[in-house]
Amino acid sequence: MRKEMRQCYDLINNLGRGVVYLGSSRMGPDHLHYSRVFELAQEIAKLLDCTSWSGAGPGLMDAATKGALEAGKPVGGFKIGKEASEWTTSNHHPYLASESYLTCRFFSARKHGLVDAAVRKSNSDRTAVVALPGGIGTLDEMFEIMALIQLERIGSELPVPFLLMNYDSFYSKLLDFLVDCKSWGTVFEGEVESLWKVCDNNSEALEYLSKFYSLP
C-alpha cells in the first residue's frame, strides 16, 4: 500500500494539483446532472487553469473528465478496480492515456491521492474540491474531506474551497439533517457552513471560485 501511495503522489507531481471531483458512478450520459457536470468541469478548468482530478470512473466522474478535456486542460485520475457500476472488468480506462491515471488496488491509497491532489502548496496553486450528487462512496469521500478541513489537516495554511453541488435540491435533506444536528449538540452553529459552500447551480460555483481566487 505504501508503494501505491507513492505512485499516487508521483502522478500528482507530474500532472499538477487542481480541482478534485467526487460524484456518482451511476448517473450516466442520459442523466440531466451529467451534462451539468460536463459544463461545470469545462468552465472551472478554464477559470482556474489547472488539472482536473476524479476517481476516473463512469457516471459523473466521466462527465467531469470529458468536460476538462474539452477545455483543453490536463486531467488525472485514481481509478479503483471495482466501481459501483460498470467499467469493473478492466483496470484500464477506455480513453485516458495510461500516464494520466493510476488504477489503485487499495481504496485508502486512492483516497490519499484524491485528497493530496487538492492540497495547495503555494499561493499560486488554484485547487478545489467539488462534491457532486452521489451515493455511499461519494458521501464517504465528502465527509472525510470535510473532517480533514475541520481538523485543519487540509487548508490550515492555504485554504481550499469545498463546493457542494446541490443540483435540483439533491442534498437538501442531508443539509436539513445537519441543521437538526445542532439541536442535538453534535455540531455548533455555523460549523458546517464554514466548511463548504453549497451551490444550487454552476453559475454560483463559478462566481464563488472567481471571488475566492480574485479572478475575473
mmCIF file of the C-alpha atoms, coordinates in Angstrom:
data_MODEL
# 
_entry.id   MODEL 
# 
loop_
_atom_site.group_PDB 
_atom_site.id 
_atom_site.type_symbol 
_atom_site.label_atom_id 
_atom_site.label_alt_id 
_atom_site.label_comp_id 
_atom_site.label_asym_id 
_atom_site.label_entity_id 
_atom_site.label_seq_id 
_atom_site.pdbx_PDB_ins_code 
_atom_site.Cartn_x 
_atom_site.Cartn_y 
_atom_site.Cartn_z 
_atom_site.occupancy 
_atom_site.B_iso_or_equiv 
_atom_site.pdbx_formal_charge 
_atom_site.auth_seq_id 
_atom_site.auth_comp_id 
_atom_site.auth_asym_id 
_atom_site.auth_atom_id 
_atom_site.pdbx_PDB_model_num 
ATOM 1   C CA . MET A 1 1   ? 0.000   0.000  0.000   1.00 0.00 ? 1   MET A CA 1 
ATOM 2   C CA . ARG A 1 2   ? 2.883   2.356  0.765   1.00 0.00 ? 2   ARG A CA 1 
ATOM 3   C CA . LYS A 1 3   ? 4.216   1.818  -2.756  1.00 0.00 ? 3   LYS A CA 1 
ATOM 4   C CA . GLU A 1 4   ? 0.808   2.578  -4.268  1.00 0.00 ? 4   GLU A CA 1 
ATOM 5   C CA . MET A 1 5   ? 0.512   5.779  -2.223  1.00 0.00 ? 5   MET A CA 1 
ATOM 6   C CA . ARG A 1 6   ? 3.908   6.870  -3.523  1.00 0.00 ? 6   ARG A CA 1 
ATOM 7   C CA . GLN A 1 7   ? 2.686   6.239  -7.073  1.00 0.00 ? 7   GLN A CA 1 
ATOM 8   C CA . CYS A 1 8   ? -0.319  8.491  -6.363  1.00 0.00 ? 8   CYS A CA 1 
ATOM 9   C CA . TYR A 1 9   ? 1.945   11.293 -5.147  1.00 0.00 ? 9   TYR A CA 1 
ATOM 10  C CA . ASP A 1 10  ? 4.238   10.887 -8.156  1.00 0.00 ? 10  ASP A CA 1 
ATOM 11  C CA . LEU A 1 11  ? 1.276   11.183 -10.525 1.00 0.00 ? 11  LEU A CA 1 
ATOM 12  C CA . ILE A 1 12  ? 0.142   14.388 -8.799  1.00 0.00 ? 12  ILE A CA 1 
ATOM 13  C CA . ASN A 1 13  ? 3.647   15.834 -9.033  1.00 0.00 ? 13  ASN A CA 1 
ATOM 14  C CA . ASN A 1 14  ? 3.709   15.022 -12.751 1.00 0.00 ? 14  ASN A CA 1 
ATOM 15  C CA . LEU A 1 15  ? 0.292   16.436 -13.637 1.00 0.00 ? 15  LEU A CA 1 
ATOM 16  C CA . GLY A 1 16  ? -0.116  19.171 -11.022 1.00 0.00 ? 16  GLY A CA 1 
ATOM 17  C CA . ARG A 1 17  ? -2.652  19.812 -8.297  1.00 0.00 ? 17  ARG A CA 1 
ATOM 18  C CA . GLY A 1 18  ? -6.098  21.122 -9.111  1.00 0.00 ? 18  GLY A CA 1 
ATOM 19  C CA . VAL A 1 19  ? -9.814  20.514 -8.782  1.00 0.00 ? 19  VAL A CA 1 
ATOM 20  C CA . VAL A 1 20  ? -10.971 17.186 -7.339  1.00 0.00 ? 20  VAL A CA 1 
ATOM 21  C CA . TYR A 1 21  ? -14.424 15.947 -8.327  1.00 0.00 ? 21  TYR A CA 1 
ATOM 22  C CA . LEU A 1 22  ? -16.359 13.478 -6.176  1.00 0.00 ? 22  LEU A CA 1 
ATOM 23  C CA . GLY A 1 23  ? -19.547 12.047 -7.641  1.00 0.00 ? 23  GLY A CA 1 
ATOM 24  C CA . SER A 1 24  ? -21.782 9.188  -8.650  1.00 0.00 ? 24  SER A CA 1 
ATOM 25  C CA . SER A 1 25  ? -20.601 6.454  -10.974 1.00 0.00 ? 25  SER A CA 1 
ATOM 26  C CA . ARG A 1 26  ? -24.232 5.620  -11.807 1.00 0.00 ? 26  ARG A CA 1 
ATOM 27  C CA . MET A 1 27  ? -25.519 8.869  -13.327 1.00 0.00 ? 27  MET A CA 1 
ATOM 28  C CA . GLY A 1 28  ? -24.661 8.324  -16.985 1.00 0.00 ? 28  GLY A CA 1 
ATOM 29  C CA . PRO A 1 29  ? -24.885 10.472 -20.131 1.00 0.00 ? 29  PRO A CA 1 
ATOM 30  C CA . ASP A 1 30  ? -28.677 10.203 -20.187 1.00 0.00 ? 30  ASP A CA 1 
ATOM 31  C CA . HIS A 1 31  ? -28.968 11.896 -16.779 1.00 0.00 ? 31  HIS A CA 1 
ATOM 32  C CA . LEU A 1 32  ? -29.551 15.660 -16.541 1.00 0.00 ? 32  LEU A CA 1 
ATOM 33  C CA . HIS A 1 33  ? -26.766 16.044 -13.975 1.00 0.00 ? 33  HIS A CA 1 
ATOM 34  C CA . TYR A 1 34  ? -24.237 14.575 -16.425 1.00 0.00 ? 34  TYR A CA 1 
ATOM 35  C CA . SER A 1 35  ? -24.496 17.499 -18.842 1.00 0.00 ? 35  SER A CA 1 
ATOM 36  C CA . ARG A 1 36  ? -24.373 19.983 -15.961 1.00 0.00 ? 36  ARG A CA 1 
ATOM 37  C CA . VAL A 1 37  ? -21.188 18.431 -14.597 1.00 0.00 ? 37  VAL A CA 1 
ATOM 38  C CA . PHE A 1 38  ? -19.629 18.382 -18.068 1.00 0.00 ? 38  PHE A CA 1 
ATOM 39  C CA . GLU A 1 39  ? -20.252 22.126 -18.391 1.00 0.00 ? 39  GLU A CA 1 
ATOM 40  C CA . LEU A 1 40  ? -19.105 22.824 -14.836 1.00 0.00 ? 40  LEU A CA 1 
ATOM 41  C CA . ALA A 1 41  ? -15.805 20.971 -15.249 1.00 0.00 ? 41  ALA A CA 1 
ATOM 42  C CA . GLN A 1 42  ? -15.193 22.656 -18.589 1.00 0.00 ? 42  GLN A CA 1 
ATOM 43  C CA . GLU A 1 43  ? -15.710 26.136 -17.165 1.00 0.00 ? 43  GLU A CA 1 
ATOM 44  C CA . ILE A 1 44  ? -13.758 25.529 -13.941 1.00 0.00 ? 44  ILE A CA 1 
ATOM 45  C CA . ALA A 1 45  ? -10.809 24.146 -15.922 1.00 0.00 ? 45  ALA A CA 1 
ATOM 46  C CA . LYS A 1 46  ? -10.763 27.334 -17.987 1.00 0.00 ? 46  LYS A CA 1 
ATOM 47  C CA . LEU A 1 47  ? -11.239 29.593 -14.971 1.00 0.00 ? 47  LEU A CA 1 
ATOM 48  C CA . LEU A 1 48  ? -8.599  28.068 -12.697 1.00 0.00 ? 48  LEU A CA 1 
ATOM 49  C CA . ASP A 1 49  ? -6.286  26.831 -15.485 1.00 0.00 ? 49  ASP A CA 1 
ATOM 50  C CA . CYS A 1 50  ? -5.446  23.686 -13.538 1.00 0.00 ? 50  CYS A CA 1 
ATOM 51  C CA . THR A 1 51  ? -5.580  19.900 -13.658 1.00 0.00 ? 51  THR A CA 1 
ATOM 52  C CA . SER A 1 52  ? -8.924  18.211 -13.052 1.00 0.00 ? 52  SER A CA 1 
ATOM 53  C CA . TRP A 1 53  ? -8.925  15.074 -10.889 1.00 0.00 ? 53  TRP A CA 1 
ATOM 54  C CA . SER A 1 54  ? -11.525 12.416 -10.212 1.00 0.00 ? 54  SER A CA 1 
ATOM 55  C CA . GLY A 1 55  ? -11.918 8.730  -9.469  1.00 0.00 ? 55  GLY A CA 1 
ATOM 56  C CA . ALA A 1 56  ? -11.544 8.136  -13.241 1.00 0.00 ? 56  ALA A CA 1 
ATOM 57  C CA . GLY A 1 57  ? -14.737 6.112  -13.252 1.00 0.00 ? 57  GLY A CA 1 
ATOM 58  C CA . PRO A 1 58  ? -18.025 6.280  -15.141 1.00 0.00 ? 58  PRO A CA 1 
ATOM 59  C CA . GLY A 1 59  ? -21.040 8.487  -14.444 1.00 0.00 ? 59  GLY A CA 1 
ATOM 60  C CA . LEU A 1 60  ? -20.412 11.996 -13.157 1.00 0.00 ? 60  LEU A CA 1 
ATOM 61  C CA . MET A 1 61  ? -16.678 11.313 -12.860 1.00 0.00 ? 61  MET A CA 1 
ATOM 62  C CA . ASP A 1 62  ? -16.674 10.683 -16.608 1.00 0.00 ? 62  ASP A CA 1 
ATOM 63  C CA . ALA A 1 63  ? -18.617 13.908 -17.195 1.00 0.00 ? 63  ALA A CA 1 
ATOM 64  C CA . ALA A 1 64  ? -16.024 15.899 -15.235 1.00 0.00 ? 64  ALA A CA 1 
ATOM 65  C CA . THR A 1 65  ? -13.180 14.225 -17.110 1.00 0.00 ? 65  THR A CA 1 
ATOM 66  C CA . LYS A 1 66  ? -14.664 14.919 -20.530 1.00 0.00 ? 66  LYS A CA 1 
ATOM 67  C CA . GLY A 1 67  ? -15.551 18.495 -19.611 1.00 0.00 ? 67  GLY A CA 1 
ATOM 68  C CA . ALA A 1 68  ? -11.988 19.270 -18.571 1.00 0.00 ? 68  ALA A CA 1 
ATOM 69  C CA . LEU A 1 69  ? -10.615 17.603 -21.695 1.00 0.00 ? 69  LEU A CA 1 
ATOM 70  C CA . GLU A 1 70  ? -12.989 19.684 -23.821 1.00 0.00 ? 70  GLU A CA 1 
ATOM 71  C CA . ALA A 1 71  ? -11.430 22.770 -22.195 1.00 0.00 ? 71  ALA A CA 1 
ATOM 72  C CA . GLY A 1 72  ? -8.010  21.552 -23.304 1.00 0.00 ? 72  GLY A CA 1 
ATOM 73  C CA . LYS A 1 73  ? -6.681  21.224 -19.757 1.00 0.00 ? 73  LYS A CA 1 
ATOM 74  C CA . PRO A 1 74  ? -4.833  18.330 -18.068 1.00 0.00 ? 74  PRO A CA 1 
ATOM 75  C CA . VAL A 1 75  ? -6.810  15.518 -16.491 1.00 0.00 ? 75  VAL A CA 1 
ATOM 76  C CA . GLY A 1 76  ? -5.743  12.947 -13.916 1.00 0.00 ? 76  GLY A CA 1 
ATOM 77  C CA . GLY A 1 77  ? -7.476  10.170 -12.066 1.00 0.00 ? 77  GLY A CA 1 
ATOM 78  C CA . PHE A 1 78  ? -7.243  7.499  -9.414  1.00 0.00 ? 78  PHE A CA 1 
ATOM 79  C CA . LYS A 1 79  ? -9.236  4.551  -10.622 1.00 0.00 ? 79  LYS A CA 1 
ATOM 80  C CA . ILE A 1 80  ? -10.337 1.690  -8.399  1.00 0.00 ? 80  ILE A CA 1 
ATOM 81  C CA . GLY A 1 81  ? -10.676 -1.828 -9.781  1.00 0.00 ? 81  GLY A CA 1 
ATOM 82  C CA . LYS A 1 82  ? -14.365 -2.016 -8.890  1.00 0.00 ? 82  LYS A CA 1 
ATOM 83  C CA . GLU A 1 83  ? -16.829 0.854  -9.054  1.00 0.00 ? 83  GLU A CA 1 
ATOM 84  C CA . ALA A 1 84  ? -20.480 0.693  -8.016  1.00 0.00 ? 84  ALA A CA 1 
ATOM 85  C CA . SER A 1 85  ? -21.420 0.480  -11.690 1.00 0.00 ? 85  SER A CA 1 
ATOM 86  C CA . GLU A 1 86  ? -19.897 -0.593 -14.996 1.00 0.00 ? 86  GLU A CA 1 
ATOM 87  C CA . TRP A 1 87  ? -16.198 -0.467 -16.023 1.00 0.00 ? 87  TRP A CA 1 
ATOM 88  C CA . THR A 1 88  ? -15.445 -3.190 -13.472 1.00 0.00 ? 88  THR A CA 1 
ATOM 89  C CA . THR A 1 89  ? -13.925 -5.786 -15.778 1.00 0.00 ? 89  THR A CA 1 
ATOM 90  C CA . SER A 1 90  ? -10.744 -3.917 -16.666 1.00 0.00 ? 90  SER A CA 1 
ATOM 91  C CA . ASN A 1 91  ? -8.076  -1.928 -14.877 1.00 0.00 ? 91  ASN A CA 1 
ATOM 92  C CA . HIS A 1 92  ? -7.710  0.239  -17.973 1.00 0.00 ? 92  HIS A CA 1 
ATOM 93  C CA . HIS A 1 93  ? -9.527  3.478  -18.671 1.00 0.00 ? 93  HIS A CA 1 
ATOM 94  C CA . PRO A 1 94  ? -11.388 3.473  -22.006 1.00 0.00 ? 94  PRO A CA 1 
ATOM 95  C CA . TYR A 1 95  ? -9.866  6.702  -23.368 1.00 0.00 ? 95  TYR A CA 1 
ATOM 96  C CA . LEU A 1 96  ? -7.408  8.363  -20.949 1.00 0.00 ? 96  LEU A CA 1 
ATOM 97  C CA . ALA A 1 97  ? -3.702  7.960  -21.633 1.00 0.00 ? 97  ALA A CA 1 
ATOM 98  C CA . SER A 1 98  ? -2.119  5.446  -19.265 1.00 0.00 ? 98  SER A CA 1 
ATOM 99  C CA . GLU A 1 99  ? 0.280   8.057  -17.879 1.00 0.00 ? 99  GLU A CA 1 
ATOM 100 C CA . SER A 1 100 ? -2.616  10.251 -16.687 1.00 0.00 ? 100 SER A CA 1 
ATOM 101 C CA . TYR A 1 101 ? -4.274  7.853  -14.245 1.00 0.00 ? 101 TYR A CA 1 
ATOM 102 C CA . LEU A 1 102 ? -3.484  5.131  -11.760 1.00 0.00 ? 102 LEU A CA 1 
ATOM 103 C CA . THR A 1 103 ? -5.553  2.043  -11.071 1.00 0.00 ? 103 THR A CA 1 
ATOM 104 C CA . CYS A 1 104 ? -5.434  1.522  -7.318  1.00 0.00 ? 104 CYS A CA 1 
ATOM 105 C CA . ARG A 1 105 ? -5.703  -1.811 -5.593  1.00 0.00 ? 105 ARG A CA 1 
ATOM 106 C CA . PHE A 1 106 ? -6.064  -0.207 -2.177  1.00 0.00 ? 106 PHE A CA 1 
ATOM 107 C CA . PHE A 1 107 ? -9.002  2.106  -1.530  1.00 0.00 ? 107 PHE A CA 1 
ATOM 108 C CA . SER A 1 108 ? -7.040  4.038  1.091   1.00 0.00 ? 108 SER A CA 1 
ATOM 109 C CA . ALA A 1 109 ? -4.301  4.831  -1.434  1.00 0.00 ? 109 ALA A CA 1 
ATOM 110 C CA . ARG A 1 110 ? -6.899  6.204  -3.814  1.00 0.00 ? 110 ARG A CA 1 
ATOM 111 C CA . LYS A 1 111 ? -8.297  8.411  -1.043  1.00 0.00 ? 111 LYS A CA 1 
ATOM 112 C CA . HIS A 1 112 ? -4.828  9.724  -0.231  1.00 0.00 ? 112 HIS A CA 1 
ATOM 113 C CA . GLY A 1 113 ? -4.385  10.642 -3.879  1.00 0.00 ? 113 GLY A CA 1 
ATOM 114 C CA . LEU A 1 114 ? -7.713  12.447 -4.165  1.00 0.00 ? 114 LEU A CA 1 
ATOM 115 C CA . VAL A 1 115 ? -7.002  14.441 -1.006  1.00 0.00 ? 115 VAL A CA 1 
ATOM 116 C CA . ASP A 1 116 ? -3.421  15.342 -1.854  1.00 0.00 ? 116 ASP A CA 1 
ATOM 117 C CA . ALA A 1 117 ? -4.389  16.496 -5.359  1.00 0.00 ? 117 ALA A CA 1 
ATOM 118 C CA . ALA A 1 118 ? -6.428  19.306 -3.782  1.00 0.00 ? 118 ALA A CA 1 
ATOM 119 C CA . VAL A 1 119 ? -3.858  20.476 -1.217  1.00 0.00 ? 119 VAL A CA 1 
ATOM 120 C CA . ARG A 1 120 ? -2.404  23.886 -2.031  1.00 0.00 ? 120 ARG A CA 1 
ATOM 121 C CA . LYS A 1 121 ? 1.375   24.051 -1.652  1.00 0.00 ? 121 LYS A CA 1 
ATOM 122 C CA . SER A 1 122 ? 1.747   27.679 -2.673  1.00 0.00 ? 122 SER A CA 1 
ATOM 123 C CA . ASN A 1 123 ? -0.331  30.803 -3.239  1.00 0.00 ? 123 ASN A CA 1 
ATOM 124 C CA . SER A 1 124 ? -0.184  30.189 -6.977  1.00 0.00 ? 124 SER A CA 1 
ATOM 125 C CA . ASP A 1 125 ? -1.956  26.816 -6.642  1.00 0.00 ? 125 ASP A CA 1 
ATOM 126 C CA . ARG A 1 126 ? -5.624  27.008 -7.612  1.00 0.00 ? 126 ARG A CA 1 
ATOM 127 C CA . THR A 1 127 ? -7.364  23.948 -6.266  1.00 0.00 ? 127 THR A CA 1 
ATOM 128 C CA . ALA A 1 128 ? -10.823 22.989 -5.051  1.00 0.00 ? 128 ALA A CA 1 
ATOM 129 C CA . VAL A 1 129 ? -12.951 20.039 -4.029  1.00 0.00 ? 129 VAL A CA 1 
ATOM 130 C CA . VAL A 1 130 ? -16.301 19.725 -5.807  1.00 0.00 ? 130 VAL A CA 1 
ATOM 131 C CA . ALA A 1 131 ? -18.803 17.264 -4.345  1.00 0.00 ? 131 ALA A CA 1 
ATOM 132 C CA . LEU A 1 132 ? -21.336 16.276 -6.985  1.00 0.00 ? 132 LEU A CA 1 
ATOM 133 C CA . PRO A 1 133 ? -24.507 14.247 -6.439  1.00 0.00 ? 133 PRO A CA 1 
ATOM 134 C CA . GLY A 1 134 ? -23.639 10.712 -5.450  1.00 0.00 ? 134 GLY A CA 1 
ATOM 135 C CA . GLY A 1 135 ? -24.235 7.720  -3.248  1.00 0.00 ? 135 GLY A CA 1 
ATOM 136 C CA . ILE A 1 136 ? -22.422 5.927  -0.447  1.00 0.00 ? 136 ILE A CA 1 
ATOM 137 C CA . GLY A 1 137 ? -18.924 6.246  -1.911  1.00 0.00 ? 137 GLY A CA 1 
ATOM 138 C CA . THR A 1 138 ? -19.353 9.943  -2.636  1.00 0.00 ? 138 THR A CA 1 
ATOM 139 C CA . LEU A 1 139 ? -20.721 10.605 0.855   1.00 0.00 ? 139 LEU A CA 1 
ATOM 140 C CA . ASP A 1 140 ? -17.792 8.724  2.384   1.00 0.00 ? 140 ASP A CA 1 
ATOM 141 C CA . GLU A 1 141 ? -15.232 10.815 0.499   1.00 0.00 ? 141 GLU A CA 1 
ATOM 142 C CA . MET A 1 142 ? -17.186 14.022 1.029   1.00 0.00 ? 142 MET A CA 1 
ATOM 143 C CA . PHE A 1 143 ? -17.416 13.756 4.805   1.00 0.00 ? 143 PHE A CA 1 
ATOM 144 C CA . GLU A 1 144 ? -13.842 12.556 5.137   1.00 0.00 ? 144 GLU A CA 1 
ATOM 145 C CA . ILE A 1 145 ? -12.592 15.665 3.357   1.00 0.00 ? 145 ILE A CA 1 
ATOM 146 C CA . MET A 1 146 ? -14.940 17.821 5.419   1.00 0.00 ? 146 MET A CA 1 
ATOM 147 C CA . ALA A 1 147 ? -13.499 16.328 8.611   1.00 0.00 ? 147 ALA A CA 1 
ATOM 148 C CA . LEU A 1 148 ? -9.937  16.923 7.373   1.00 0.00 ? 148 LEU A CA 1 
ATOM 149 C CA . ILE A 1 149 ? -10.763 20.578 6.710   1.00 0.00 ? 149 ILE A CA 1 
ATOM 150 C CA . GLN A 1 150 ? -12.412 20.878 10.120  1.00 0.00 ? 150 GLN A CA 1 
ATOM 151 C CA . LEU A 1 151 ? -9.332  19.395 11.810  1.00 0.00 ? 151 LEU A CA 1 
ATOM 152 C CA . GLU A 1 152 ? -7.050  21.646 9.714   1.00 0.00 ? 152 GLU A CA 1 
ATOM 153 C CA . ARG A 1 153 ? -5.324  18.713 8.059   1.00 0.00 ? 153 ARG A CA 1 
ATOM 154 C CA . ILE A 1 154 ? -6.297  20.387 4.780   1.00 0.00 ? 154 ILE A CA 1 
ATOM 155 C CA . GLY A 1 155 ? -6.157  24.135 4.274   1.00 0.00 ? 155 GLY A CA 1 
ATOM 156 C CA . SER A 1 156 ? -4.502  25.036 7.572   1.00 0.00 ? 156 SER A CA 1 
ATOM 157 C CA . GLU A 1 157 ? -2.054  27.376 5.803   1.00 0.00 ? 157 GLU A CA 1 
ATOM 158 C CA . LEU A 1 158 ? -3.692  27.894 2.407   1.00 0.00 ? 158 LEU A CA 1 
ATOM 159 C CA . PRO A 1 159 ? -7.473  27.343 2.400   1.00 0.00 ? 159 PRO A CA 1 
ATOM 160 C CA . VAL A 1 160 ? -9.043  25.048 -0.185  1.00 0.00 ? 160 VAL A CA 1 
ATOM 161 C CA . PRO A 1 161 ? -12.564 25.854 -1.426  1.00 0.00 ? 161 PRO A CA 1 
ATOM 162 C CA . PHE A 1 162 ? -15.010 22.990 -0.936  1.00 0.00 ? 162 PHE A CA 1 
ATOM 163 C CA . LEU A 1 163 ? -18.183 23.150 -3.041  1.00 0.00 ? 163 LEU A CA 1 
ATOM 164 C CA . LEU A 1 164 ? -21.296 21.029 -2.573  1.00 0.00 ? 164 LEU A CA 1 
ATOM 165 C CA . MET A 1 165 ? -23.335 20.952 -5.782  1.00 0.00 ? 165 MET A CA 1 
ATOM 166 C CA . ASN A 1 166 ? -26.965 20.780 -4.701  1.00 0.00 ? 166 ASN A CA 1 
ATOM 167 C CA . TYR A 1 167 ? -28.438 20.244 -8.181  1.00 0.00 ? 167 TYR A CA 1 
ATOM 168 C CA . ASP A 1 168 ? -32.251 20.014 -8.048  1.00 0.00 ? 168 ASP A CA 1 
ATOM 169 C CA . SER A 1 169 ? -32.071 20.030 -4.223  1.00 0.00 ? 169 SER A CA 1 
ATOM 170 C CA . PHE A 1 170 ? -30.268 16.665 -4.313  1.00 0.00 ? 170 PHE A CA 1 
ATOM 171 C CA . TYR A 1 171 ? -28.583 17.262 -0.943  1.00 0.00 ? 171 TYR A CA 1 
ATOM 172 C CA . SER A 1 172 ? -31.316 19.334 0.705   1.00 0.00 ? 172 SER A CA 1 
ATOM 173 C CA . LYS A 1 173 ? -32.498 16.567 3.040   1.00 0.00 ? 173 LYS A CA 1 
ATOM 174 C CA . LEU A 1 174 ? -28.898 15.904 4.067   1.00 0.00 ? 174 LEU A CA 1 
ATOM 175 C CA . LEU A 1 175 ? -28.469 19.605 4.789   1.00 0.00 ? 175 LEU A CA 1 
ATOM 176 C CA . ASP A 1 176 ? -31.685 19.528 6.840   1.00 0.00 ? 176 ASP A CA 1 
ATOM 177 C CA . PHE A 1 177 ? -30.268 16.634 8.864   1.00 0.00 ? 177 PHE A CA 1 
ATOM 178 C CA . LEU A 1 178 ? -27.092 18.595 9.568   1.00 0.00 ? 178 LEU A CA 1 
ATOM 179 C CA . VAL A 1 179 ? -29.243 21.500 10.767  1.00 0.00 ? 179 VAL A CA 1 
ATOM 180 C CA . ASP A 1 180 ? -31.051 19.088 13.105  1.00 0.00 ? 180 ASP A CA 1 
ATOM 181 C CA . CYS A 1 181 ? -27.676 18.015 14.483  1.00 0.00 ? 181 CYS A CA 1 
ATOM 182 C CA . LYS A 1 182 ? -27.350 21.486 16.005  1.00 0.00 ? 182 LYS A CA 1 
ATOM 183 C CA . SER A 1 183 ? -30.338 20.835 18.277  1.00 0.00 ? 183 SER A CA 1 
ATOM 184 C CA . TRP A 1 184 ? -28.702 17.598 19.415  1.00 0.00 ? 184 TRP A CA 1 
ATOM 185 C CA . GLY A 1 185 ? -25.484 19.432 20.183  1.00 0.00 ? 185 GLY A CA 1 
ATOM 186 C CA . THR A 1 186 ? -23.356 17.370 17.812  1.00 0.00 ? 186 THR A CA 1 
ATOM 187 C CA . VAL A 1 187 ? -22.394 20.341 15.625  1.00 0.00 ? 187 VAL A CA 1 
ATOM 188 C CA . PHE A 1 188 ? -22.117 24.013 16.528  1.00 0.00 ? 188 PHE A CA 1 
ATOM 189 C CA . GLU A 1 189 ? -23.978 26.899 14.958  1.00 0.00 ? 189 GLU A CA 1 
ATOM 190 C CA . GLY A 1 190 ? -22.289 27.880 11.704  1.00 0.00 ? 190 GLY A CA 1 
ATOM 191 C CA . GLU A 1 191 ? -19.808 24.992 11.872  1.00 0.00 ? 191 GLU A CA 1 
ATOM 192 C CA . VAL A 1 192 ? -20.965 23.106 8.796   1.00 0.00 ? 192 VAL A CA 1 
ATOM 193 C CA . GLU A 1 193 ? -21.475 26.296 6.796   1.00 0.00 ? 193 GLU A CA 1 
ATOM 194 C CA . SER A 1 194 ? -17.870 27.315 7.487   1.00 0.00 ? 194 SER A CA 1 
ATOM 195 C CA . LEU A 1 195 ? -16.519 24.128 5.891   1.00 0.00 ? 195 LEU A CA 1 
ATOM 196 C CA . TRP A 1 196 ? -18.141 24.240 2.467   1.00 0.00 ? 196 TRP A CA 1 
ATOM 197 C CA . LYS A 1 197 ? -20.105 26.355 0.029   1.00 0.00 ? 197 LYS A CA 1 
ATOM 198 C CA . VAL A 1 198 ? -23.470 24.987 -1.068  1.00 0.00 ? 198 VAL A CA 1 
ATOM 199 C CA . CYS A 1 199 ? -24.194 25.824 -4.707  1.00 0.00 ? 199 CYS A CA 1 
ATOM 200 C CA . ASP A 1 200 ? -27.514 25.211 -6.440  1.00 0.00 ? 200 ASP A CA 1 
ATOM 201 C CA . ASN A 1 201 ? -26.151 25.696 -9.946  1.00 0.00 ? 201 ASN A CA 1 
ATOM 202 C CA . ASN A 1 202 ? -22.969 26.115 -11.963 1.00 0.00 ? 202 ASN A CA 1 
ATOM 203 C CA . SER A 1 203 ? -23.145 29.897 -12.027 1.00 0.00 ? 203 SER A CA 1 
ATOM 204 C CA . GLU A 1 204 ? -22.996 30.072 -8.238  1.00 0.00 ? 204 GLU A CA 1 
ATOM 205 C CA . ALA A 1 205 ? -19.993 27.728 -8.191  1.00 0.00 ? 205 ALA A CA 1 
ATOM 206 C CA . LEU A 1 206 ? -18.073 29.717 -10.805 1.00 0.00 ? 206 LEU A CA 1 
ATOM 207 C CA . GLU A 1 207 ? -18.857 33.006 -9.088  1.00 0.00 ? 207 GLU A CA 1 
ATOM 208 C CA . TYR A 1 208 ? -17.662 31.633 -5.746  1.00 0.00 ? 208 TYR A CA 1 
ATOM 209 C CA . LEU A 1 209 ? -14.381 30.354 -7.187  1.00 0.00 ? 209 LEU A CA 1 
ATOM 210 C CA . SER A 1 210 ? -13.829 33.621 -9.052  1.00 0.00 ? 210 SER A CA 1 
ATOM 211 C CA . LYS A 1 211 ? -14.164 35.581 -5.821  1.00 0.00 ? 211 LYS A CA 1 
ATOM 212 C CA . PHE A 1 212 ? -12.132 33.071 -3.817  1.00 0.00 ? 212 PHE A CA 1 
ATOM 213 C CA . TYR A 1 213 ? -9.138  33.399 -6.149  1.00 0.00 ? 213 TYR A CA 1 
ATOM 214 C CA . SER A 1 214 ? -9.798  37.032 -7.145  1.00 0.00 ? 214 SER A CA 1 
ATOM 215 C CA . LEU A 1 215 ? -10.252 36.123 -10.803 1.00 0.00 ? 215 LEU A CA 1 
ATOM 216 C CA . PRO A 1 216 ? -12.326 37.967 -13.415 1.00 0.00 ? 216 PRO A CA 1 
# 
